[in-house]
């Protein structure tokens, strides 16, 4: 009788393994998607791509700030990430958010 109880406790832990796997995958996908999405929008390592959404954002930011893109603005931050990648702190934050969303998605499905 104890062998049945032991095996059922192992099976009871499987949903936790699935949720943990979903969290790990969610975090990895979130961190990996940032450079892909920024590159698609036009924030590349070589600079802002011509005729892209990033170029339009830069134009609006420059007009609104009187001719230049203000340091610390959203456009400046995104260009920095597009050029240099995410810092370790940013990777941890984005990865944590992705892990949370992955585990929530696991619960939803």
Secondary structure, DSSP 8 states (H G I E B T S, - for coil): -HHHHHHHHHHHTHHHHHHHHHHHHHHHHHHHHHHHHHHHHTEETTEE-TTSHHHHHHHHHHHHTTSS--TTSHHHHHHHHHHH---HHHHHHHHHHHHHHHHHHHHH-
